[in-house]
Amino acid sequence: MSGREDSRDEAGHDERPLRIEVRRGDPTPEELAAVIAVVSESYAQEAAEAIAPEPAPESAWRRSARALRTPLRRGFGWGRFTG
């Protein structure tokens, strides 16, 4: 297994440490914790909504349907058959 697969838990969530860079100001630890909580919840909600629904099971009618016949070519009649 690669390092990326090792950092995932059994539910498939990425458990690598989060990197935060403060570019301006001097936030308190409580403010940083609030930002992390909001962003984490938003990310988790977006990831949960991004899961594609399972396709509906194929019906017996669709499974048994044959492809349409290709159109007949005009111009060559039986008289030109060289078989």
C-alpha positions as CSV (number, residue, x, y, z in Angstrom):
1,M,0.0,0.0,0.0
2,S,1.1,3.5,-0.7
3,G,1.3,6.3,1.9
4,R,-1.9,7.8,0.6
5,E,-3.9,4.6,1.2
6,D,-2.3,4.3,4.7
7,S,-3.6,7.7,5.8
8,R,-7.3,6.7,5.2
9,D,-9.5,5.1,7.8
10,E,-12.0,2.3,7.2
11,A,-14.7,4.7,6.1
12,G,-12.4,6.2,3.4
13,H,-11.8,9.5,5.1
14,D,-8.5,11.2,4.7
15,E,-6.8,11.4,8.1
16,R,-3.7,13.4,7.2
17,P,-3.0,16.5,9.4
18,L,-4.6,19.7,8.2
19,R,-2.2,22.6,7.2
20,I,-3.4,26.1,8.1
21,E,-1.6,29.2,7.1
22,V,-2.5,32.5,8.8
23,R,-1.6,35.4,6.4
24,R,-2.8,38.4,8.3
25,G,-3.7,39.2,11.9
26,D,-3.2,37.2,15.0
27,P,-6.2,34.9,15.6
28,T,-6.7,33.3,19.0
29,P,-6.7,29.6,19.4
30,E,-10.5,29.7,19.9
31,E,-10.9,31.6,16.6
32,L,-8.7,29.0,14.8
33,A,-10.7,26.2,16.3
34,A,-14.0,27.8,15.1
35,V,-12.7,28.2,11.6
36,I,-11.4,24.6,11.5
37,A,-14.8,23.3,12.8
38,V,-16.8,25.3,10.2
39,V,-14.5,24.4,7.3
40,S,-14.4,20.7,8.3
41,E,-18.1,20.4,8.6
42,S,-18.6,22.2,5.3
43,Y,-16.1,19.9,3.6
44,A,-17.7,16.8,5.1
45,Q,-21.2,17.9,4.0
46,E,-20.0,18.7,0.5
47,A,-18.2,15.3,0.2
48,A,-21.3,13.5,1.4
49,E,-23.4,15.2,-1.2
50,A,-20.9,14.5,-4.0
51,I,-21.5,10.8,-3.9
52,A,-23.2,9.7,-7.1
53,P,-26.4,7.7,-6.7
54,E,-26.4,4.1,-7.7
55,P,-27.8,3.5,-11.2
56,A,-31.3,1.9,-11.3
57,P,-31.2,-1.8,-12.1
58,E,-31.7,-2.6,-15.7
59,S,-35.1,-3.8,-16.6
60,A,-35.7,-7.1,-18.3
61,W,-37.1,-5.3,-21.4
62,R,-33.9,-3.3,-21.8
63,R,-31.7,-6.3,-21.2
64,S,-33.5,-8.4,-23.9
65,A,-33.7,-5.6,-26.5
66,R,-31.6,-6.1,-29.6
67,A,-29.8,-3.5,-31.5
68,L,-31.7,-1.9,-34.4
69,R,-31.0,-3.3,-37.9
70,T,-28.8,-1.2,-40.1
71,P,-30.6,0.3,-43.1
72,L,-30.6,-1.7,-46.3
73,R,-28.2,-0.4,-49.0
74,R,-30.0,0.7,-52.2
75,G,-28.4,0.6,-55.6
76,F,-27.3,-3.1,-55.7
77,G,-30.1,-5.4,-56.7
78,W,-30.1,-9.2,-57.0
79,G,-28.9,-8.9,-60.6
80,R,-25.5,-7.7,-59.6
81,F,-24.9,-10.4,-57.0
82,T,-21.6,-12.0,-57.8
83,G,-21.5,-14.2,-54.6
